[in-house]
Amino acid sequence: MNSILFYKIMAKCYDLLDIIYFHDKKNSPRKAVLDAVNRNDTILDLCTGTASMAIQIAKRYPNTKIMGIDISKDMLRVAQNKIHKEQITNVELLSMDATDMSFEKERFDKILVSLLKLPTPKRCIEP
């Protein structure tokens, strides 16, 4: 299955991962991320998916500026709907490949990566 189709399907149920994997809020890795953020950080959320982590940070720290990027327009559409519904103003979303970014050097204080699907590595062929 190609990645566009995969994420088109996953976008519809992706937030269930938060319920299944991060239900224990006290011991959740998401809590560790929230505790590591400072109130005025500028954050890059690579492969933001439906922006669950970005939204949690934005709600806790309204002075942060968060840039969420993802290659999947379907995931970003879900993320944008959630951001709009929550009336969050400090998260910006971009459709971008995390392996080919174009940001100025030292723009972000923190960079987050979670739950991403890595491409299948190409086999090395010995000469």
QUIHUZI-V315999 format. One record per residue. N is the residue number from 0. RES is the residue in one letter. SS is DSSP state (helix for helix, strand for strand, loop for the rest). Layout:
<<N,RES,SS> <N,RES,SS>>
This chain:
<<0,M,loop> <1,N,loop> <2,S,helix> <3,I,helix> <4,L,helix> <5,F,helix> <6,Y,helix> <7,K,helix> <8,I,helix> <9,M,helix> <10,A,loop> <11,K,loop> <12,C,loop> <13,Y,loop> <14,D,loop> <15,L,helix> <16,L,helix> <17,D,helix> <18,I,helix> <19,I,helix> <20,Y,helix> <21,F,loop> <22,H,loop> <23,D,loop> <24,K,helix> <25,K,helix> <26,N,helix> <27,S,loop> <28,P,helix> <29,R,helix> <30,K,helix> <31,A,helix> <32,V,helix> <33,L,helix> <34,D,helix> <35,A,helix> <36,V,loop> <37,N,loop> <38,R,loop> <39,N,loop> <40,D,loop> <41,T,strand> <42,I,strand> <43,L,strand> <44,D,strand> <45,L,strand> <46,C,loop> <47,T,loop> <48,G,loop> <49,T,loop> <50,A,loop> <51,S,helix> <52,M,helix> <53,A,helix> <54,I,helix> <55,Q,helix> <56,I,helix> <57,A,helix> <58,K,helix> <59,R,helix> <60,Y,loop> <61,P,loop> <62,N,loop> <63,T,loop> <64,K,strand> <65,I,strand> <66,M,strand> <67,G,strand> <68,I,strand> <69,D,strand> <70,I,loop> <71,S,loop> <72,K,helix> <73,D,helix> <74,M,helix> <75,L,helix> <76,R,helix> <77,V,helix> <78,A,helix> <79,Q,helix> <80,N,helix> <81,K,helix> <82,I,helix> <83,H,helix> <84,K,helix> <85,E,helix> <86,Q,loop> <87,I,loop> <88,T,loop> <89,N,loop> <90,V,strand> <91,E,strand> <92,L,strand> <93,L,strand> <94,S,strand> <95,M,loop> <96,D,loop> <97,A,loop> <98,T,loop> <99,D,loop> <100,M,loop> <101,S,loop> <102,F,loop> <103,E,loop> <104,K,loop> <105,E,loop> <106,R,loop> <107,F,loop> <108,D,loop> <109,K,strand> <110,I,strand> <111,L,strand> <112,V,strand> <113,S,loop> <114,L,loop> <115,L,loop> <116,K,loop> <117,L,loop> <118,P,loop> <119,T,loop> <120,P,loop> <121,K,loop> <122,R,loop> <123,C,loop> <124,I,loop> <125,E,loop> <126,P,loop>>
